[in-house]
Amino acid sequence: MDTRLDPRMSIDELTNILIRQKYTMSQELAILRQRDSKIDEYNEYFAWCEECKIRAREELGK
């Protein structure tokens, strides 16, 4: 990832960038549609998203 972050970037914007490093939008939507039938896959996705939110807050100093 580019280490030069725009200080105007929001936590949500950076979180999305980080999530996209592992999941495409299509993959994300598929996981969400199947969250009741593929619980382990959903839990892995959810944990990744939570980790991305934490990283975004840390990297933006918020």
N, C-alpha and C positions, 0 to 999 in steps of 0.2 A: 504494500500500500504506500502511496505517496505520503511521506512524512511531513510535508508542508501543508498543514491544514489551514483552511480559510477560517479565521476566527469568527466570521459571521455565520458559519455553518451551524445548523441546529443539531441537537442530540439526535432527533429523529432522522435527519438526513444522513448523518454519519452511521447511525445504527443500520439504516437500510443498505448503505455501501458495504458495511461489514457482513451483513446477512448474505448479500449477493456474492460474496467471496466463496460461499459454500453452496448456496441454493439459488437457482434461477426462479423467476416469478412463477413459471409453470410448475416447477417442482414444489414450490411453497403452496400453491393452490391445491395441488394433488394431495399433499400431506394433510392440509386442512380439511379437504373433503373426506378423507379416509381416516380421520383421527380416532373414530370409534372402532374401526376394524384393524388398524395398524398402530396399536398403542405404543409399542416400543419406538417405532419410527417417529411418531408424533412427539414423544417425550424427548428424544434426541434433538429434534428440531426446536422444541420449546426451550430446552437447555441452551442450545446455541444462541437463540434469540436473546435470552436473558444475559448470557455472557457478552454478546455484542452491545447491549444497552449499557452494561457496566463499563466496558472498554471505551465506548463513546463518551460517557461522562468523564472518565479519567483523562482521555486524550484531549478533551476540550476544556478540562479544568472546571467542570460545573458540577 
